[in-house]
Amino acid sequence: MLQPMIPKLFILNLERAAQRRHIMCQRLCALGLEAEFLTAVDGASLDMDALPRGTEPRLSPGEKGCYLSHVAAWNTVVERGLSHAVILEDDVILGSNFSAVVAEIIALGMPFDAVRLSALKPDLLMPEHGAVPVATLASNARLVLPKKMPSGTQGYLVSYSGAKRLRSKISVPREPVDDVFDTYWKHGLCIPVLFPTVVEEDPSQESTIVGRIRWTYRTKKTLIQRFMWFVEKKRRKISISLIARRLKNKE
C-alpha cells in the first residue's frame, strides 16, 4: 500500500535534550517517518537584551524561548520555500493515522495559515463550546474554528503563505505562543484545529522548551472594561464567522 505524501517534519528540541531526540526518533521510525530537528531557543540562557522590541517582560524565560523557537521554524519554512511543513514540539505522541490525516488536510486546498493538530483542551473543540466546523475529512475528523481557547502548540501544519503571515503578524513574544494561536481571529489569521487531534502531549514528560507557569493577573473589571469585553466578544463572533465563510467557499 502506498504511503501518503506528507510534508517536511520539523521538531523543536533543545541542544542539551539528547534523550528527547532519541525518543522522538524511535516514535517516528515506528510510523515510517523522518524529521529534521531544529535547535530550539533555550530560555534558560536567553540574552534578554537581544529580545525583539515589544517582548512582554512578564513571560517566563521558557515561554520566551518557546515562542522564538516557533518563529525560527516559520522562518525556516519561508527561507526553504516549502509549500507546507509540520512543526512539532519534542514531547509528543503521534497518532497512527497522522500521515493520512495530514495529507488529506493538504489535499483540501483550503487557504489556511496553519492547522493545529493538537489541543490540550480538546473538549473545547465541540459544538457545545461554540466551535464552528469548516470541513469534514474522509476519516470523519473535522476542521473547526474554536471560539474558546484549546491551548497548546505541540503540533501544527503550516503553509508557506501562512508561515510568512505568522512571522509578519506575530513574531514578537507579547504573550505565550499558544495564546496567540488561540486568539487567531484577533490577529487576522486563519488557524482551524483538527478534531479529533492526531498529536498529543506525552503526559510522562514535561516540555523542555517552555515553562508552563503563565503570567496572569486578576482585577475587578470596571464598567469600561466590561463594555470592552462585550465588544471583543462580538468582534470574535463576527471574525470567526467571516473566516469560516471564506474557508467554506474554497471547499
C-alpha positions in Angstrom: 0.0 0.0 0.0 1.4 3.4 -1.0 2.2 5.7 1.9 0.5 9.2 1.7 2.8 12.0 0.8 3.4 14.2 3.8 5.4 17.5 4.1 8.6 18.1 5.9 8.5 17.5 9.6 10.4 19.8 12.0 10.9 19.1 15.7 11.8 21.8 18.1 14.4 20.5 20.5 16.9 21.9 22.9 20.5 21.0 22.0 21.0 19.7 25.5 17.9 17.4 25.3 19.5 14.5 23.6 17.2 11.9 25.3 14.2 13.7 23.8 15.7 13.4 20.3 16.3 9.7 20.8 12.7 9.1 22.0 11.2 11.1 19.1 13.4 9.2 16.6 12.0 5.9 17.9 8.5 7.1 17.6 8.9 8.5 14.1 10.7 5.3 13.0 7.7 3.2 14.3 5.5 5.2 11.9 7.9 5.1 9.0 8.6 8.9 9.3 11.6 11.1 9.4 12.1 14.6 10.7 14.6 17.3 11.0 15.4 18.6 14.4 15.6 22.4 14.8 17.6 23.7 17.7 15.2 25.4 20.0 15.9 28.7 21.7 17.0 27.9 25.3 15.1 30.3 27.6 17.5 29.4 30.4 20.4 31.1 28.6 18.4 33.7 26.7 20.0 37.1 26.3 17.2 39.4 27.4 18.8 42.4 25.8 18.6 40.7 22.4 14.9 40.1 22.6 12.6 41.7 19.9 11.4 45.1 20.8 8.0 44.9 22.4 8.5 41.5 24.1 6.3 41.1 27.1 8.6 41.1 30.2 6.1 39.1 32.3 6.6 36.0 30.1 8.8 33.4 31.7 12.2 32.7 30.1 10.8 29.3 28.9 7.8 31.0 27.3 10.0 33.5 25.5 12.3 30.7 24.3 9.4 28.6 23.1 7.9 31.5 21.2 11.1 32.4 19.5 11.7 28.7 18.6 8.4 28.7 16.7 9.3 31.9 15.0 12.6 30.4 13.9 10.6 27.4 12.5 8.4 29.7 10.4 11.5 31.5 9.1 12.9 28.1 8.1 9.7 27.2 6.1 9.8 30.5 4.3 13.6 30.5 3.6 13.4 27.0 2.1 10.3 27.8 0.1 8.4 24.8 1.5 4.7 24.6 0.4 3.8 23.0 3.7 5.6 21.8 6.9 4.6 20.2 10.2 6.1 21.8 13.3 6.3 19.6 16.4 7.5 20.1 19.9 9.7 17.3 21.3 7.3 15.9 23.9 4.6 14.5 21.6 3.0 11.2 20.6 1.7 10.9 17.0 -1.4 9.0 16.2 -1.2 6.0 13.8 -3.3 8.0 11.3 -1.0 11.1 11.4 0.3 10.8 7.9 -3.0 10.1 6.2 -4.8 12.9 8.0 -2.1 15.5 7.3 -2.1 14.5 3.6 -5.9 14.8 3.5 -5.8 18.3 5.0 -3.4 19.5 2.4 -5.5 17.9 -0.4 -8.4 20.1 0.7 -6.6 23.1 -0.8 -8.1 25.4 1.8 -6.4 28.8 2.4 -5.4 28.3 6.0 -2.3 29.8 7.6 -1.9 26.8 9.9 -3.9 23.8 11.1 -3.4 22.8 14.7 -3.1 19.0 15.0 -3.1 19.1 18.8 -5.1 20.6 21.7 -4.5 20.4 25.4 -8.3 21.0 25.9 -9.9 19.1 23.1 -13.4 19.3 24.7 -13.4 23.0 23.7 -13.5 21.9 20.1 -17.0 20.5 20.5 -20.1 22.4 19.0 -21.5 23.0 22.5 -18.4 25.2 23.2 -19.1 27.3 20.0 -16.6 25.6 17.7 -17.5 26.2 14.1 -16.9 23.3 11.7 -15.4 24.2 8.3 -14.5 20.9 6.7 -15.0 17.1 7.2 -12.3 14.7 6.2 -12.9 11.2 4.8 -12.0 9.8 8.2 -14.8 11.8 9.7 -12.4 14.0 11.5 -13.3 17.7 11.3 -11.5 21.0 11.0 -13.1 23.5 13.3 -12.6 27.2 14.2 -12.6 27.3 18.1 -14.4 30.0 19.9 -12.7 29.2 23.2 -9.0 28.5 23.9 -8.0 24.8 23.3 -4.3 25.6 24.2 -1.1 24.1 23.1 1.3 24.2 20.1 2.5 20.6 20.4 1.9 20.1 16.6 0.6 22.0 13.7 0.6 22.1 9.9 1.7 25.4 8.3 1.6 26.6 4.7 4.3 28.7 3.1 2.0 31.7 2.9 0.9 31.0 6.4 4.5 31.0 7.7 5.0 34.4 6.0 1.9 35.8 7.7 2.7 34.3 11.1 6.2 35.9 11.1 4.9 39.2 9.8 2.0 39.5 12.2 3.0 37.7 15.5 6.8 37.4 15.5 7.2 39.4 18.8 6.5 37.4 22.0 3.8 39.5 23.6 2.0 36.5 25.1 2.5 32.7 25.1 2.6 31.4 21.6 -0.4 29.1 22.1 -2.4 32.0 23.4 -1.7 33.8 20.2 -2.9 30.8 18.2 -6.0 30.6 20.5 -6.9 34.2 19.5 -6.1 33.7 15.8 -9.2 35.8 14.9 -7.8 38.8 16.7 -4.6 38.7 14.6 -6.4 38.2 11.2 -5.1 34.7 11.0 -6.9 31.5 9.7 -5.9 28.7 12.1 -8.5 25.9 12.3 -8.0 22.9 14.7 -8.3 19.3 13.8 -10.7 17.3 15.9 -10.1 14.6 16.9 -6.4 15.5 17.1 -3.5 13.3 15.9 -0.8 14.8 18.0 -0.9 14.5 21.8 1.4 15.8 24.5 3.2 12.9 26.3 1.9 13.1 29.8 5.0 11.3 31.2 7.3 14.1 30.1 7.5 17.8 30.8 8.4 20.1 27.9 12.0 21.3 27.9 11.3 24.3 25.7 8.6 26.0 27.6 7.9 26.8 31.2 4.3 26.1 31.9 3.8 28.8 34.5 1.8 31.5 32.9 1.8 35.2 33.9 -1.7 36.2 35.0 -3.3 38.9 36.9 -6.9 39.4 38.0 -8.6 42.6 38.9 -12.2 43.5 39.3 -13.5 44.7 36.0 -14.6 48.3 35.7 -17.7 49.3 33.7 -15.5 50.3 30.8 -13.6 47.0 30.9 -16.9 45.1 30.9 -18.0 47.1 27.9 -14.7 46.4 26.1 -15.1 42.7 26.9 -18.6 42.7 25.4 -17.2 44.5 22.3 -14.4 41.9 21.9 -16.9 39.1 22.3 -18.9 40.5 19.4 -15.8 41.1 17.4 -14.7 37.5 17.9 -18.1 36.1 16.7 -18.0 38.2 13.6 -14.4 37.5 12.8 -14.8 33.7 13.2 -17.9 33.8 11.0 -16.1 35.6 8.2 -13.1 33.2 8.4 -15.5 30.2 8.3 -17.3 31.6 5.3 -14.0 32.2 3.4 -12.8 28.6 4.1 -16.1 27.0 3.1 -16.2 29.0 -0.1 -12.9 27.3 -1.0 -14.0 23.7 -0.4 
